[in-house]
Amino acid sequence: MTQGRLQDKVIVVAGGGSGIGAATALRLATEGARVVVGDLRAEAAEAVAGRIVSAGGTAVATGFDIAEDDSVAGLVALAVSTWGGLDGIHINAADLQVILRDSDILDEPLEVLDRTLQVNLRGHVLCVRHAVPELLRRGGGAIVHTSSGAAHAGDPERPAYAMSKAAIHALARHVASRWGKQGIRANVICPGLVLTDAIRQGMNETLRKYALAGCRTPRLGEPEDIAAMVAMLLSPDAEWISGQIISVDGGATMRP
Ligand SMILES: NC(=O)c1ccc[n+]([C@@H]2O[C@H](COP(=O)([O-])OP(=O)(O)OC[C@H]3O[C@@H](n4cnc5c(N)ncnc54)[C@H](O)[C@@H]3O)[C@@H](O)[C@H]2O)c1
C-alpha cells in the first residue's frame, strides 16, 4: 500500500465487524493506518482484520463489548500494547437488535430504553474515557462517532435510538471543548440510510424507491460513503474541524 493521509496512525474501530465499521476499517488501512478492529462478534472482527492484512495492510482484531468498562479498556490497551499508543478512534457500535422493540415512549419496556442507552450512549462514553488519556499522551488525536439522521429527524417510532444518538452529539461537543486546546478533535457523522448487507437483505423495492426519493442524489448510500468521511475526519485534512455534527445522507436532510 502507498503512503496515505493516515500513514502509521494507530486507530481503533469500535464496532468494526460489519457494515459501516468494516468499510471504515478497510478504508483507514488503505490510507496507511494501523487498525484495531473491535467487535462484539470476535470472528467478524477477525475476518475484517484478515481482509486488511491480505490486502497488504496492518490490522489486529479483538472481541469486545462496548457495554463493559473492562472490555473497552482492553480494546484501547490492545492498540497501546501492539503499536505503542493511540491516534484516533471511530466509535461506531450500536445495538441494532433492541431497536426492533423500540416502539414508542409509552409502549416500550424500560429495559429497551436502558439497553439502548447502555450500548449506544454509555458505550460511546466508555470509549471516550479510555481513548482520551491515550490521545493526550500522543499530543492529541481524533474521535469520530457514528450517530444517525434519526437523532434530529423526528419519528413516531424508535425514540430510545434517537435519544441515544442525539446525546452523542452533546458528548462530542463536550470533548471538543474540554480537550480541544490539547489537540483532541471530536466529530459526529449522521448517516442516512446506508445499504449495508443487512439492510440490503431486508429492503424491498417499495422501500428502496421511498428512500431514494428522499435523497438529492441519484443513488442510495453505501458503507464506503461513511468510511470516506470517517477517514477524512481522522486525517490532518480535518485539523480545523471539531465539535461538528455532519450529515452524510445524500442530501436527505439539509440543516444549517
Ligand atoms: N446502516 C444504516 O442505514 C445506518 C443509518 C444511520 C446510522 N447507522 C449507524 O451506523 C452504525 C453502524 O451500523 P451498521 O448499519 O453498519 O450496522 P452493523 O450491525 O453492521 O454494525 C454495528 C456493529 O456494532 C457491533 N456491536 C453491536 N453491539 C456491540 C457491543 N455491545 N459491543 C461491541 N460491538 C457491538 C455489531 O456486532 C456490528 O458489527 C451504528 O451506530 C448505526 O446506528 C446506520
PDBQT file of the ligand as one rigid body, heavy atoms in Angstrom, charges set to zero:
ROOT
HETATM    1  N1  LIG A 301     -26.912   1.379   8.040  1.00  0.00    +0.000 N 
HETATM    2  C1  LIG A 301     -27.628   2.482   8.184  1.00  0.00    +0.000 C 
HETATM    3  O1  LIG A 301     -28.532   2.793   7.379  1.00  0.00    +0.000 OA
HETATM    4  C2  LIG A 301     -27.368   3.416   9.352  1.00  0.00    +0.000 A 
HETATM    5  C3  LIG A 301     -28.016   4.648   9.347  1.00  0.00    +0.000 A 
HETATM    6  C4  LIG A 301     -27.774   5.534  10.390  1.00  0.00    +0.000 A 
HETATM    7  C5  LIG A 301     -26.884   5.194  11.401  1.00  0.00    +0.000 A 
HETATM    8  N2  LIG A 301     -26.287   3.972  11.397  1.00  0.00    +0.000 N 
HETATM    9  C6  LIG A 301     -25.361   3.676  12.487  1.00  0.00    +0.000 C 
HETATM   10  O2  LIG A 301     -24.169   3.169  11.931  1.00  0.00    +0.000 OA
HETATM   11  C7  LIG A 301     -23.508   2.318  12.872  1.00  0.00    +0.000 C 
HETATM   12  C8  LIG A 301     -23.144   1.013  12.193  1.00  0.00    +0.000 C 
HETATM   13  O3  LIG A 301     -24.343   0.383  11.786  1.00  0.00    +0.000 OA
HETATM   14  P1  LIG A 301     -24.411  -0.636  10.551  1.00  0.00    +0.000 P 
HETATM   15  O4  LIG A 301     -25.642  -0.296   9.796  1.00  0.00    +0.000 OA
HETATM   16  O5  LIG A 301     -23.101  -0.690   9.856  1.00  0.00    +0.000 OA
HETATM   17  O6  LIG A 301     -24.756  -1.999  11.303  1.00  0.00    +0.000 OA
HETATM   18  P2  LIG A 301     -23.859  -3.250  11.764  1.00  0.00    +0.000 P 
HETATM   19  O7  LIG A 301     -24.730  -4.115  12.576  1.00  0.00    +0.000 OA
HETATM   20  O8  LIG A 301     -23.204  -3.839  10.574  1.00  0.00    +0.000 OA
HETATM   21  O9  LIG A 301     -22.742  -2.563  12.659  1.00  0.00    +0.000 OA
HETATM   22  C9  LIG A 301     -22.826  -2.441  14.052  1.00  0.00    +0.000 C 
HETATM   23  C10 LIG A 301     -21.652  -3.187  14.642  1.00  0.00    +0.000 C 
HETATM   24  O10 LIG A 301     -21.624  -2.970  16.064  1.00  0.00    +0.000 OA
HETATM   25  C11 LIG A 301     -21.376  -4.218  16.681  1.00  0.00    +0.000 C 
HETATM   26  N3  LIG A 301     -21.898  -4.209  18.052  1.00  0.00    +0.000 N 
HETATM   27  C12 LIG A 301     -23.197  -4.271  18.449  1.00  0.00    +0.000 A 
HETATM   28  N4  LIG A 301     -23.275  -4.293  19.776  1.00  0.00    +0.000 NA
HETATM   29  C13 LIG A 301     -21.998  -4.241  20.248  1.00  0.00    +0.000 A 
HETATM   30  C14 LIG A 301     -21.427  -4.250  21.554  1.00  0.00    +0.000 A 
HETATM   31  N5  LIG A 301     -22.183  -4.339  22.639  1.00  0.00    +0.000 N 
HETATM   32  N6  LIG A 301     -20.082  -4.178  21.656  1.00  0.00    +0.000 NA
HETATM   33  C15 LIG A 301     -19.298  -4.116  20.563  1.00  0.00    +0.000 A 
HETATM   34  N7  LIG A 301     -19.787  -4.133  19.300  1.00  0.00    +0.000 NA
HETATM   35  C16 LIG A 301     -21.119  -4.187  19.152  1.00  0.00    +0.000 A 
HETATM   36  C17 LIG A 301     -22.087  -5.218  15.809  1.00  0.00    +0.000 C 
HETATM   37  O11 LIG A 301     -21.637  -6.550  16.036  1.00  0.00    +0.000 OA
HETATM   38  C18 LIG A 301     -21.787  -4.693  14.409  1.00  0.00    +0.000 C 
HETATM   39  O12 LIG A 301     -20.605  -5.215  13.878  1.00  0.00    +0.000 OA
HETATM   40  C19 LIG A 301     -24.461   2.183  14.046  1.00  0.00    +0.000 C 
HETATM   41  O13 LIG A 301     -24.071   3.086  15.064  1.00  0.00    +0.000 OA
HETATM   42  C20 LIG A 301     -25.807   2.610  13.466  1.00  0.00    +0.000 C 
HETATM   43  O14 LIG A 301     -26.673   3.128  14.453  1.00  0.00    +0.000 OA
HETATM   44  C21 LIG A 301     -26.504   3.074  10.384  1.00  0.00    +0.000 A 
ENDROOT
TORSDOF 0
